[in-house]
Amino acid sequence: MKKHAIYPGSFDPLTQGHINLVERALAIFEQVTVAVFINMKKPSVFDLEERVKMIEKVFKDNPRVKVDQFGGLLVDYVAKRPNAIVMRGIRTNGDFEYELAVAQANRHLSPKFETIFMMTDPQYSFLSSSMIREIVGLGGSTNGMLPAFIEQALKERLLEKGKTTRS
Ligand code: PNS
């Protein structure tokens, strides 16, 4: 029996949709690890350390939520945690098609690899980190789409500094 869900992603930044998924996963799994992917090729607004600290702050009162980081193949990260299963959120048909291919590729790489999909709560089905970055970057309001302190940090980063970093 798998008691541990690994929730991998970029989380640039963490949204209410991600948080909702973690909270619902805690009703199914004893432990949820939010695993932030170290992607040296993709520019990010927040660097890896910033993203990890933000996620830790959001879940600081829940000892069943851990925050970690990984580089390289997800199958290699998961292979070191045999009690774990990977969880991904599905918002749309497009997500499903993409995530199905990724899940199949991961099983091709590692036949014991399992992915569980959780359907995003309808109120968050339109939300994505990239959409939030675009709205904030163009001066719009993302109130309720992400934690207020992350929204503030994003505004400062995109509007005041205009900075883009790599993770
Ligand atoms: O939040 P994202 O950007 O949709 O997350 C995608 C992520 C990080 C889960 C996915 O790109 C991933 O697992 N990357 C690790 C590298 C890997 O294993 N690639 C092969 C399967 S695509």
Backbone and ligand atoms as CSV (ligand in chain L), in Angstrom:
chain,resi,resn,atom,element,x,y,z
A,1,MET,N,N,0.837,-1.199,0.000
A,1,MET,CA,C,0.000,0.000,0.000
A,1,MET,C,C,0.869,1.245,0.000
A,2,LYS,N,N,0.521,2.191,-0.862
A,2,LYS,CA,C,1.252,3.448,-0.915
A,2,LYS,C,C,0.644,4.434,0.085
A,3,LYS,N,N,1.501,4.983,0.931
A,3,LYS,CA,C,0.994,5.917,1.939
A,3,LYS,C,C,1.511,7.326,1.719
A,4,HIS,N,N,2.324,7.464,0.702
A,4,HIS,CA,C,3.037,8.722,0.512
A,4,HIS,C,C,2.834,9.193,-0.935
A,5,ALA,N,N,2.296,10.403,-1.100
A,5,ALA,CA,C,2.135,10.968,-2.447
A,5,ALA,C,C,3.228,11.999,-2.687
A,6,ILE,N,N,3.847,11.886,-3.851
A,6,ILE,CA,C,4.810,12.903,-4.273
A,6,ILE,C,C,4.112,13.766,-5.317
A,7,TYR,N,N,4.090,15.054,-5.056
A,7,TYR,CA,C,3.413,15.998,-5.961
A,7,TYR,C,C,4.493,16.855,-6.619
A,8,PRO,N,N,4.946,16.441,-7.814
A,8,PRO,CA,C,6.025,17.188,-8.466
A,8,PRO,C,C,5.483,18.340,-9.316
A,9,GLY,N,N,6.308,19.356,-9.484
A,9,GLY,CA,C,5.902,20.459,-10.347
A,9,GLY,C,C,6.892,21.599,-10.305
A,10,SER,N,N,6.559,22.637,-11.072
A,10,SER,CA,C,7.418,23.819,-11.105
A,10,SER,C,C,7.042,24.813,-10.000
A,11,PHE,N,N,5.748,24.939,-9.750
A,11,PHE,CA,C,5.242,25.803,-8.671
A,11,PHE,C,C,5.833,27.208,-8.740
A,12,ASP,N,N,5.743,27.808,-9.911
A,12,ASP,CA,C,6.327,29.145,-10.131
A,12,ASP,C,C,5.245,30.149,-10.507
A,13,PRO,N,N,4.372,30.541,-9.580
A,13,PRO,CA,C,4.376,30.214,-8.153
A,13,PRO,C,C,3.300,29.171,-7.804
A,14,LEU,N,N,3.315,28.783,-6.515
A,14,LEU,CA,C,2.258,27.930,-5.953
A,14,LEU,C,C,0.930,28.677,-6.048
A,15,THR,N,N,-0.133,27.966,-6.468
A,15,THR,CA,C,-1.465,28.598,-6.592
A,15,THR,C,C,-2.452,27.948,-5.615
A,16,GLN,N,N,-3.630,28.541,-5.524
A,16,GLN,CA,C,-4.679,27.939,-4.674
A,16,GLN,C,C,-5.086,26.577,-5.229
A,17,GLY,N,N,-4.946,26.395,-6.529
A,17,GLY,CA,C,-5.256,25.086,-7.119
A,17,GLY,C,C,-4.308,24.018,-6.605
A,18,HIS,N,N,-3.012,24.352,-6.554
A,18,HIS,CA,C,-2.029,23.397,-6.000
A,18,HIS,C,C,-2.359,23.093,-4.534
A,19,ILE,N,N,-2.660,24.150,-3.775
A,19,ILE,CA,C,-2.918,23.981,-2.335
A,19,ILE,C,C,-4.141,23.093,-2.114
A,20,ASN,N,N,-5.182,23.342,-2.899
A,20,ASN,CA,C,-6.398,22.544,-2.790
A,20,ASN,C,C,-6.119,21.062,-3.041
A,21,LEU,N,N,-5.270,20.808,-4.021
A,21,LEU,CA,C,-4.940,19.421,-4.353
A,21,LEU,C,C,-4.179,18.741,-3.212
A,22,VAL,N,N,-3.221,19.470,-2.634
A,22,VAL,CA,C,-2.460,18.907,-1.512
A,22,VAL,C,C,-3.405,18.617,-0.346
A,23,GLU,N,N,-4.290,19.561,-0.048
A,23,GLU,CA,C,-5.202,19.370,1.088
A,23,GLU,C,C,-6.107,18.162,0.871
A,24,ARG,N,N,-6.564,17.976,-0.355
A,24,ARG,CA,C,-7.430,16.816,-0.630
A,24,ARG,C,C,-6.631,15.514,-0.601
A,25,ALA,N,N,-5.387,15.578,-1.051
A,25,ALA,CA,C,-4.537,14.374,-1.035
A,25,ALA,C,C,-4.267,13.920,0.403
A,26,LEU,N,N,-4.265,14.865,1.335
A,26,LEU,CA,C,-4.012,14.503,2.737
A,26,LEU,C,C,-5.138,13.652,3.328
A,27,ALA,N,N,-6.290,13.660,2.670
A,27,ALA,CA,C,-7.383,12.793,3.120
A,27,ALA,C,C,-7.188,11.365,2.616
A,28,ILE,N,N,-6.261,11.182,1.689
A,28,ILE,CA,C,-6.030,9.864,1.083
A,28,ILE,C,C,-4.691,9.283,1.523
A,29,PHE,N,N,-3.687,10.141,1.603
A,29,PHE,CA,C,-2.319,9.702,1.922
A,29,PHE,C,C,-1.894,10.223,3.301
A,30,GLU,N,N,-0.989,9.463,3.930
A,30,GLU,CA,C,-0.488,9.906,5.235
A,30,GLU,C,C,0.475,11.075,5.085
A,31,GLN,N,N,1.236,11.043,3.985
A,31,GLN,CA,C,2.212,12.114,3.766
A,31,GLN,C,C,2.141,12.596,2.314
A,32,VAL,N,N,2.276,13.886,2.137
A,32,VAL,CA,C,2.371,14.460,0.786
A,32,VAL,C,C,3.676,15.248,0.709
A,33,THR,N,N,4.486,14.935,-0.287
A,33,THR,CA,C,5.710,15.706,-0.513
A,33,THR,C,C,5.539,16.543,-1.772
A,34,VAL,N,N,5.622,17.839,-1.592
A,34,VAL,CA,C,5.610,18.751,-2.740
A,34,VAL,C,C,7.054,18.826,-3.228
A,35,ALA,N,N,7.303,18.312,-4.428
A,35,ALA,CA,C,8.678,18.199,-4.940
A,35,ALA,C,C,8.879,19.204,-6.077
A,36,VAL,N,N,9.697,20.200,-5.812
A,36,VAL,CA,C,9.913,21.281,-6.787
A,36,VAL,C,C,11.021,20.863,-7.751
A,37,PHE,N,N,10.683,20.891,-9.036
A,37,PHE,CA,C,11.625,20.450,-10.069
A,37,PHE,C,C,12.686,21.522,-10.324
A,38,ILE,N,N,13.945,21.096,-10.284
A,38,ILE,CA,C,15.067,21.993,-10.589
A,38,ILE,C,C,15.264,21.953,-12.102
A,39,ASN,N,N,14.773,22.992,-12.762
A,39,ASN,CA,C,14.858,23.009,-14.226
A,39,ASN,C,C,15.848,24.088,-14.667
A,40,MET,N,N,17.054,23.656,-14.987
A,40,MET,CA,C,18.104,24.608,-15.347
A,40,MET,C,C,17.832,25.267,-16.707
A,41,LYS,N,N,16.943,24.637,-17.501
A,41,LYS,CA,C,16.730,25.148,-18.863
A,41,LYS,C,C,15.599,26.174,-18.938
A,42,LYS,N,N,14.684,26.126,-17.957
A,42,LYS,CA,C,13.497,26.988,-18.053
A,42,LYS,C,C,13.633,28.179,-17.100
A,43,PRO,N,N,13.597,29.402,-17.623
A,43,PRO,CA,C,13.676,30.563,-16.729
A,43,PRO,C,C,12.461,30.595,-15.803
A,44,SER,N,N,12.671,31.020,-14.563
A,44,SER,CA,C,11.555,31.106,-13.626
A,44,SER,C,C,11.550,32.480,-12.973
A,45,VAL,N,N,10.381,32.874,-12.490
A,45,VAL,CA,C,10.284,34.167,-11.795
A,45,VAL,C,C,10.933,34.058,-10.424
A,46,PHE,N,N,10.593,33.001,-9.708
A,46,PHE,CA,C,11.190,32.767,-8.384
A,46,PHE,C,C,12.224,31.653,-8.502
A,47,ASP,N,N,13.373,31.845,-7.865
A,47,ASP,CA,C,14.362,30.778,-7.935
A,47,ASP,C,C,13.923,29.607,-7.046
A,48,LEU,N,N,14.663,28.534,-7.147
A,48,LEU,CA,C,14.270,27.301,-6.465
A,48,LEU,C,C,14.090,27.507,-4.958
A,49,GLU,N,N,15.078,28.149,-4.348
A,49,GLU,CA,C,15.040,28.354,-2.892
A,49,GLU,C,C,13.821,29.185,-2.486
A,50,GLU,N,N,13.511,30.200,-3.274
A,50,GLU,CA,C,12.346,31.037,-2.966
A,50,GLU,C,C,11.068,30.213,-3.033
A,51,ARG,N,N,10.943,29.396,-4.060
A,51,ARG,CA,C,9.725,28.587,-4.206
A,51,ARG,C,C,9.587,27.594,-3.056
A,52,VAL,N,N,10.704,26.957,-2.706
A,52,VAL,CA,C,10.661,25.984,-1.598
A,52,VAL,C,C,10.239,26.689,-0.310
A,53,LYS,N,N,10.822,27.851,-0.042
A,53,LYS,CA,C,10.489,28.576,1.205
A,53,LYS,C,C,9.020,28.997,1.225
A,54,MET,N,N,8.510,29.441,0.086
A,54,MET,CA,C,7.094,29.854,0.027
A,54,MET,C,C,6.172,28.673,0.325
A,55,ILE,N,N,6.485,27.535,-0.279
A,55,ILE,CA,C,5.619,26.354,-0.089
A,55,ILE,C,C,5.712,25.885,1.370
A,56,GLU,N,N,6.929,25.915,1.918
A,56,GLU,CA,C,7.092,25.534,3.338
A,56,GLU,C,C,6.255,26.440,4.235
A,57,LYS,N,N,6.247,27.724,3.921
A,57,LYS,CA,C,5.481,28.678,4.738
A,57,LYS,C,C,3.987,28.362,4.678
A,58,VAL,N,N,3.495,28.047,3.485
A,58,VAL,CA,C,2.063,27.759,3.325
A,58,VAL,C,C,1.651,26.538,4.154
A,59,PHE,N,N,2.524,25.518,4.197
A,59,PHE,CA,C,2.153,24.271,4.883
A,59,PHE,C,C,2.846,24.099,6.231
A,60,LYS,N,N,3.319,25.202,6.798
A,60,LYS,CA,C,4.159,25.114,8.013
A,60,LYS,C,C,3.432,24.449,9.190
A,61,ASP,N,N,2.118,24.534,9.228
A,61,ASP,CA,C,1.373,23.968,10.359
A,61,ASP,C,C,0.956,22.525,10.129
A,62,ASN,N,N,1.346,21.966,9.000
A,62,ASN,CA,C,0.940,20.579,8.727
A,62,ASN,C,C,2.174,19.674,8.578
A,63,PRO,N,N,2.493,18.932,9.651
A,63,PRO,CA,C,3.697,18.093,9.596
A,63,PRO,C,C,3.605,16.961,8.581
A,64,ARG,N,N,2.415,16.723,8.034
A,64,ARG,CA,C,2.276,15.655,7.033
A,64,ARG,C,C,2.627,16.131,5.622
A,65,VAL,N,N,2.898,17.429,5.499
A,65,VAL,CA,C,3.322,17.966,4.195
A,65,VAL,C,C,4.809,18.301,4.261
A,66,LYS,N,N,5.577,17.689,3.369
A,66,LYS,CA,C,7.012,17.984,3.265
A,66,LYS,C,C,7.249,18.711,1.944
A,67,VAL,N,N,8.313,19.475,1.923
A,67,VAL,CA,C,8.702,20.152,0.683
A,67,VAL,C,C,10.115,19.717,0.342
A,68,ASP,N,N,10.303,19.335,-0.908
A,68,ASP,CA,C,11.609,18.838,-1.345
A,68,ASP,C,C,11.895,19.407,-2.731
A,69,GLN,N,N,13.035,19.098,-3.259
A,69,GLN,CA,C,13.407,19.519,-4.611
A,69,GLN,C,C,14.080,18.345,-5.307
A,70,PHE,N,N,13.971,18.332,-6.621
A,70,PHE,CA,C,14.643,17.255,-7.349
A,70,PHE,C,C,15.078,17.756,-8.726
A,71,GLY,N,N,16.152,17.146,-9.209
A,71,GLY,CA,C,16.614,17.427,-10.558
A,71,GLY,C,C,16.693,16.114,-11.308
A,72,GLY,N,N,16.861,16.182,-12.610
A,72,GLY,CA,C,16.942,14.942,-13.385
A,72,GLY,C,C,15.583,14.321,-13.563
A,73,LEU,N,N,15.586,13.005,-13.793
A,73,LEU,CA,C,14.325,12.318,-14.078
A,73,LEU,C,C,13.500,12.087,-12.818
A,74,LEU,N,N,12.202,12.292,-12.971
A,74,LEU,CA,C,11.290,12.035,-11.853
A,74,LEU,C,C,11.336,10.562,-11.447
A,75,VAL,N,N,11.471,9.680,-12.411
A,75,VAL,CA,C,11.497,8.239,-12.075
A,75,VAL,C,C,12.671,7.904,-11.147
A,76,ASP,N,N,13.791,8.610,-11.312
A,76,ASP,CA,C,14.951,8.348,-10.451
A,76,ASP,C,C,14.701,8.856,-9.030
A,77,TYR,N,N,14.056,10.000,-8.935
A,77,TYR,CA,C,13.716,10.560,-7.610
A,77,TYR,C,C,12.748,9.625,-6.880
A,78,VAL,N,N,11.747,9.132,-7.620
A,78,VAL,CA,C,10.717,8.286,-6.994
A,78,VAL,C,C,11.277,6.902,-6.650
A,79,ALA,N,N,12.222,6.420,-7.444
A,79,ALA,CA,C,12.793,5.078,-7.194
A,79,ALA,C,C,13.441,4.997,-5.814
A,80,LYS,N,N,13.907,6.133,-5.314
A,80,LYS,CA,C,14.532,6.142,-3.980
A,80,LYS,C,C,13.493,6.198,-2.875
A,81,ARG,N,N,12.215,6.297,-3.258
A,81,ARG,CA,C,11.125,6.386,-2.269
A,81,ARG,C,C,10.063,5.335,-2.639
A,82,PRO,N,N,10.363,4.052,-2.374
A,82,PRO,CA,C,9.511,2.971,-2.879
A,82,PRO,C,C,8.087,2.967,-2.319
A,83,ASN,N,N,7.872,3.686,-1.232
A,83,ASN,CA,C,6.529,3.727,-0.648
A,83,ASN,C,C,5.665,4.844,-1.241
A,84,ALA,N,N,6.186,5.483,-2.291
A,84,ALA,CA,C,5.515,6.684,-2.791
A,84,ALA,C,C,4.874,6.476,-4.159
A,85,ILE,N,N,3.850,7.272,-4.414
A,85,ILE,CA,C,3.186,7.309,-5.716
A,85,ILE,C,C,3.143,8.777,-6.151
A,86,VAL,N,N,3.203,9.006,-7.451
A,86,VAL,CA,C,3.195,10.385,-7.938
A,86,VAL,C,C,1.760,10.852,-8.174
A,87,MET,N,N,1.503,12.062,-7.765
A,87,MET,CA,C,0.178,12.654,-7.941
A,87,MET,C,C,0.294,13.874,-8.856
A,88,ARG,N,N,-0.642,13.969,-9.815
A,88,ARG,CA,C,-0.694,15.156,-10.673
A,88,ARG,C,C,-2.155,15.612,-10.788
A,89,GLY,N,N,-2.343,16.895,-10.949
A,89,GLY,CA,C,-3.684,17.456,-11.070
A,89,GLY,C,C,-4.109,17.554,-12.528
A,90,ILE,N,N,-5.394,17.325,-12.752
A,90,ILE,CA,C,-5.962,17.433,-14.107
A,90,ILE,C,C,-7.051,18.509,-14.079
A,91,ARG,N,N,-6.862,19.538,-14.905
A,91,ARG,CA,C,-7.870,20.602,-14.990
A,91,ARG,C,C,-8.759,20.436,-16.208
A,92,THR,N,N,-8.169,20.024,-17.313
A,92,THR,CA,C,-8.862,20.042,-18.613
A,92,THR,C,C,-8.515,18.784,-19.414
A,93,ASN,N,N,-9.212,18.607,-20.550
A,93,ASN,CA,C,-8.857,17.515,-21.458
A,93,ASN,C,C,-7.414,17.640,-21.926
A,94,GLY,N,N,-7.005,18.876,-22.170
A,94,GLY,CA,C,-5.624,19.118,-22.617
A,94,GLY,C,C,-4.621,18.633,-21.587
A,95,ASP,N,N,-4.897,18.917,-20.324
A,95,ASP,CA,C,-4.028,18.418,-19.251
A,95,ASP,C,C,-3.959,16.899,-19.300
A,96,PHE,N,N,-5.163,16.278,-19.476
A,96,PHE,CA,C,-5.197,14.824,-19.434
A,96,PHE,C,C,-4.340,14.219,-20.541
A,97,GLU,N,N,-4.467,14.772,-21.748
A,97,GLU,CA,C,-3.691,14.224,-22.869
A,97,GLU,C,C,-2.196,14.339,-22.601
A,98,TYR,N,N,-1.781,15.486,-22.090
A,98,TYR,CA,C,-0.366,15.700,-21.803
A,98,TYR,C,C,0.096,14.790,-20.655
A,99,GLU,N,N,-0.679,14.772,-19.584
A,99,GLU,CA,C,-0.276,14.001,-18.396
A,99,GLU,C,C,-0.294,12.499,-18.663
A,100,LEU,N,N,-1.219,12.062,-19.526
A,100,LEU,CA,C,-1.262,10.640,-19.882
A,100,LEU,C,C,0.042,10.245,-20.574
A,101,ALA,N,N,0.478,11.073,-21.518
A,101,ALA,CA,C,1.724,10.767,-22.239
A,101,ALA,C,C,2.918,10.746,-21.279
A,102,VAL,N,N,2.940,11.707,-20.351
A,102,VAL,CA,C,4.059,11.757,-19.389
A,102,VAL,C,C,4.027,10.524,-18.483
A,103,ALA,N,N,2.825,10.179,-18.013
A,103,ALA,CA,C,2.706,9.013,-17.127
A,103,ALA,C,C,3.128,7.730,-17.851
A,104,GLN,N,N,2.738,7.622,-19.141
A,104,GLN,CA,C,3.127,6.427,-19.914
A,104,GLN,C,C,4.635,6.402,-20.144
A,105,ALA,N,N,5.194,7.580,-20.434
A,105,ALA,CA,C,6.658,7.656,-20.630
A,105,ALA,C,C,7.374,7.243,-19.349
A,106,ASN,N,N,6.862,7.701,-18.223
A,106,ASN,CA,C,7.504,7.349,-16.951
A,106,ASN,C,C,7.404,5.850,-16.678
A,107,ARG,N,N,6.285,5.239,-17.058
A,107,ARG,CA,C,6.160,3.777,-16.872
A,107,ARG,C,C,7.074,3.021,-17.830
A,108,HIS,N,N,7.290,3.623,-19.000
A,108,HIS,CA,C,8.238,2.998,-19.937
A,108,HIS,C,C,9.652,3.024,-19.344
A,109,LEU,N,N,9.972,4.145,-18.696
A,109,LEU,CA,C,11.305,4.275,-18.080
A,109,LEU,C,C,11.440,3.399,-16.839
A,110,SER,N,N,10.344,3.246,-16.113
A,110,SER,CA,C,10.378,2.514,-14.843
A,110,SER,C,C,9.047,1.774,-14.681
A,111,PRO,N,N,8.985,0.475,-15.026
A,111,PRO,CA,C,7.695,-0.240,-15.098
A,111,PRO,C,C,6.879,-0.237,-13.806
A,112,LYS,N,N,7.509,-0.021,-12.661
A,112,LYS,CA,C,6.724,-0.011,-11.414
A,112,LYS,C,C,6.173,1.367,-11.073
A,113,PHE,N,N,6.517,2.340,-11.892
A,113,PHE,CA,C,6.123,3.724,-11.623
A,113,PHE,C,C,4.606,3.876,-11.740
A,114,GLU,N,N,3.985,4.481,-10.743
A,114,GLU,CA,C,2.534,4.720,-10.796
A,114,GLU,C,C,2.245,6.204,-10.630
A,115,THR,N,N,1.246,6.675,-11.405
A,115,THR,CA,C,0.792,8.066,-11.287
A,115,THR,C,C,-0.687,8.045,-10.945
A,116,ILE,N,N,-1.066,8.868,-9.974
A,116,ILE,CA,C,-2.495,9.025,-9.679
A,116,ILE,C,C,-2.881,10.443,-10.088
A,117,PHE,N,N,-4.012,10.557,-10.793
A,117,PHE,CA,C,-4.507,11.868,-11.197
A,117,PHE,C,C,-5.639,12.292,-10.277
A,118,MET,N,N,-5.588,13.532,-9.842
A,118,MET,CA,C,-6.705,14.089,-9.079
A,118,MET,C,C,-7.314,15.221,-9.888
A,119,MET,N,N,-8.634,15.220,-9.975
A,119,MET,CA,C,-9.307,16.264,-10.739
A,119,MET,C,C,-9.289,17.557,-9.930
A,120,THR,N,N,-8.885,18.606,-10.589
A,120,THR,CA,C,-8.866,19.914,-9.928
A,120,THR,C,C,-10.276,20.324,-9.536
A,121,ASP,N,N,-10.412,20.917,-8.360
A,121,ASP,CA,C,-11.696,21.448,-7.946
A,121,ASP,C,C,-12.178,22.451,-9.006
A,122,PRO,N,N,-13.464,22.375,-9.434
A,122,PRO,CA,C,-13.930,23.237,-10.532
A,122,PRO,C,C,-13.606,24.717,-10.353
A,123,GLN,N,N,-13.621,25.185,-9.110
A,123,GLN,CA,C,-13.381,26.633,-8.920
A,123,GLN,C,C,-11.946,27.027,-9.282
A,124,TYR,N,N,-11.061,26.026,-9.400
A,124,TYR,CA,C,-9.664,26.334,-9.745
A,124,TYR,C,C,-9.283,25.800,-11.133
A,125,SER,N,N,-10.274,25.332,-11.894
A,125,SER,CA,C,-9.942,24.628,-13.139
A,125,SER,C,C,-9.339,25.548,-14.204
A,126,PHE,N,N,-9.494,26.851,-14.045
A,126,PHE,CA,C,-8.933,27.794,-15.029
A,126,PHE,C,C,-7.557,28.309,-14.597
A,127,LEU,N,N,-7.176,27.965,-13.368
A,127,LEU,CA,C,-5.962,28.574,-12.785
A,127,LEU,C,C,-4.683,27.893,-13.244
A,128,SER,N,N,-3.680,28.690,-13.542
A,128,SER,CA,C,-2.345,28.128,-13.784
A,128,SER,C,C,-1.322,29.169,-13.339
A,129,SER,N,N,-0.136,28.692,-13.014
A,129,SER,CA,C,0.932,29.617,-12.607
A,129,SER,C,C,1.229,30.594,-13.738
A,130,SER,N,N,1.241,30.088,-14.974
A,130,SER,CA,C,1.593,30.970,-16.105
A,130,SER,C,C,0.530,32.050,-16.300
A,131,MET,N,N,-0.746,31.689,-16.108
A,131,MET,CA,C,-1.794,32.699,-16.253
A,131,MET,C,C,-1.661,33.764,-15.165
A,132,ILE,N,N,-1.379,33.313,-13.949
A,132,ILE,CA,C,-1.207,34.257,-12.836
A,132,ILE,C,C,-0.030,35.188,-13.112
A,133,ARG,N,N,1.062,34.634,-13.608
A,133,ARG,CA,C,2.232,35.484,-13.917
A,133,ARG,C,C,1.860,36.535,-14.959
A,134,GLU,N,N,1.074,36.117,-15.955
A,134,GLU,CA,C,0.714,37.063,-17.014
A,134,GLU,C,C,-0.195,38.167,-16.477
A,135,ILE,N,N,-1.197,37.772,-15.689
A,135,ILE,CA,C,-2.135,38.778,-15.152
A,135,ILE,C,C,-1.388,39.792,-14.283
A,136,VAL,N,N,-0.555,39.268,-13.371
A,136,VAL,CA,C,0.195,40.174,-12.474
A,136,VAL,C,C,1.142,41.058,-13.294
A,137,GLY,N,N,1.800,40.467,-14.258
A,137,GLY,CA,C,2.757,41.217,-15.081
A,137,GLY,C,C,2.106,42.351,-15.859
A,138,LEU,N,N,0.784,42.181,-16.132
A,138,LEU,CA,C,0.069,43.216,-16.884
A,138,LEU,C,C,-0.751,44.118,-15.958
A,139,GLY,N,N,-0.518,43.960,-14.647
A,139,GLY,CA,C,-1.140,44.867,-13.681
A,139,GLY,C,C,-2.523,44.475,-13.230
A,140,GLY,N,N,-2.982,43.257,-13.530
A,140,GLY,CA,C,-4.317,42.820,-13.117
A,140,GLY,C,C,-4.318,42.233,-11.715
A,141,SER,N,N,-5.537,41.966,-11.213
A,141,SER,CA,C,-5.666,41.413,-9.866
A,141,SER,C,C,-5.764,39.886,-9.906
A,142,THR,N,N,-4.990,39.251,-9.049
A,142,THR,CA,C,-5.056,37.789,-8.914
A,142,THR,C,C,-5.528,37.421,-7.504
A,143,ASN,N,N,-6.270,38.342,-6.916
A,143,ASN,CA,C,-6.782,38.120,-5.569
A,143,ASN,C,C,-7.549,36.794,-5.498
A,144,GLY,N,N,-7.216,35.947,-4.526
A,144,GLY,CA,C,-7.901,34.667,-4.356
A,144,GLY,C,C,-7.339,33.535,-5.194
A,145,MET,N,N,-6.414,33.864,-6.082
A,145,MET,CA,C,-5.842,32.809,-6.933
A,145,MET,C,C,-4.604,32.177,-6.322
A,146,LEU,N,N,-4.019,32.869,-5.357
A,146,LEU,CA,C,-2.808,32.361,-4.698
A,146,LEU,C,C,-2.690,33.032,-3.336
A,147,PRO,N,N,-1.890,32.492,-2.413
A,147,PRO,CA,C,-1.766,33.120,-1.102
A,147,PRO,C,C,-1.314,34.580,-1.238
A,148,ALA,N,N,-1.856,35.438,-0.350
A,148,ALA,CA,C,-1.607,36.881,-0.467
A,148,ALA,C,C,-0.116,37.211,-0.426
A,149,PHE,N,N,0.648,36.511,0.410
A,149,PHE,CA,C,2.071,36.872,0.515
A,149,PHE,C,C,2.836,36.492,-0.755
A,150,ILE,N,N,2.379,35.436,-1.439
A,150,ILE,CA,C,3.032,35.059,-2.709
A,150,ILE,C,C,2.613,36.044,-3.805
A,151,GLU,N,N,1.347,36.431,-3.789
A,151,GLU,CA,C,0.864,37.425,-4.763
A,151,GLU,C,C,1.679,38.721,-4.634
A,152,GLN,N,N,1.897,39.142,-3.385
A,152,GLN,CA,C,2.655,40.375,-3.141
A,152,GLN,C,C,4.086,40.237,-3.669
A,153,ALA,N,N,4.699,39.089,-3.367
A,153,ALA,CA,C,6.083,38.865,-3.823
A,153,ALA,C,C,6.160,38.849,-5.345
A,154,LEU,N,N,5.123,38.288,-5.970
A,154,LEU,CA,C,5.091,38.219,-7.442
A,154,LEU,C,C,4.955,39.623,-8.039
A,155,LYS,N,N,4.086,40.429,-7.421
A,155,LYS,CA,C,3.913,41.814,-7.891
A,155,LYS,C,C,5.243,42.554,-7.807
A,156,GLU,N,N,5.904,42.398,-6.659
A,156,GLU,CA,C,7.183,43.108,-6.477
A,156,GLU,C,C,8.195,42.645,-7.509
A,157,ARG,N,N,8.229,41.347,-7.736
A,157,ARG,CA,C,9.222,40.790,-8.658
A,157,ARG,C,C,8.944,41.219,-10.100
A,158,LEU,N,N,7.659,41.136,-10.502
A,158,LEU,CA,C,7.343,41.401,-11.908
A,158,LEU,C,C,7.185,42.874,-12.231
A,159,LEU,N,N,6.625,43.615,-11.280
A,159,LEU,CA,C,6.325,45.015,-11.586
A,159,LEU,C,C,7.454,45.956,-11.186
A,160,GLU,N,N,8.108,45.651,-10.065
A,160,GLU,CA,C,9.131,46.590,-9.585
A,160,GLU,C,C,10.509,46.249,-10.111
A,161,LYS,N,N,10.850,44.975,-10.025
A,161,LYS,CA,C,12.212,44.613,-10.416
A,161,LYS,C,C,12.288,44.145,-11.867
A,162,GLY,N,N,11.165,43.570,-12.359
A,162,GLY,CA,C,11.166,43.062,-13.728
A,162,GLY,C,C,12.216,41.991,-13.930
A,163,LYS,N,N,12.455,41.232,-12.835
A,163,LYS,CA,C,13.579,40.293,-12.865
A,163,LYS,C,C,13.125,38.878,-13.252
A,164,THR,N,N,13.907,38.202,-14.030
A,164,THR,CA,C,13.678,36.785,-14.332
A,164,THR,C,C,14.947,36.039,-13.971
A,165,THR,N,N,14.798,34.977,-13.197
A,165,THR,CA,C,15.969,34.201,-12.804
A,165,THR,C,C,15.854,32.777,-13.317
A,166,ARG,N,N,16.898,32.030,-13.148
A,166,ARG,CA,C,16.840,30.607,-13.445
A,166,ARG,C,C,16.896,29.857,-12.138
A,167,SER,N,N,16.214,28.681,-12.081
A,167,SER,CA,C,16.150,27.950,-10.812
A,167,SER,C,C,17.408,27.192,-10.516
L,1,PNS,O1,O,4.403,22.158,-12.909
L,1,PNS,P1,P,4.866,21.498,-14.178
L,1,PNS,O2,O,5.864,22.383,-14.893
L,1,PNS,O3,O,3.730,21.080,-15.049
L,1,PNS,O4,O,5.654,20.160,-13.728
L,1,PNS,C1,C,6.190,19.279,-14.697
L,1,PNS,C2,C,7.103,18.248,-14.027
L,1,PNS,C3,C,8.207,18.927,-13.249
L,1,PNS,C4,C,6.297,17.376,-13.093
L,1,PNS,C5,C,7.683,17.350,-15.175
L,1,PNS,O5,O,8.234,18.183,-16.148
L,1,PNS,C6,C,8.738,16.390,-14.666
L,1,PNS,O6,O,8.432,15.394,-14.045
L,1,PNS,N1,N,10.022,16.710,-14.924
L,1,PNS,C7,C,11.131,15.911,-14.479
L,1,PNS,C8,C,11.975,15.445,-15.652
L,1,PNS,C9,C,11.445,14.137,-16.194
L,1,PNS,O7,O,11.349,13.158,-15.498
L,1,PNS,N2,N,11.070,14.148,-17.493
L,1,PNS,C10,C,10.556,12.961,-18.153
L,1,PNS,C11,C,9.058,12.877,-18.129
L,1,PNS,S1,S,8.327,14.262,-18.959
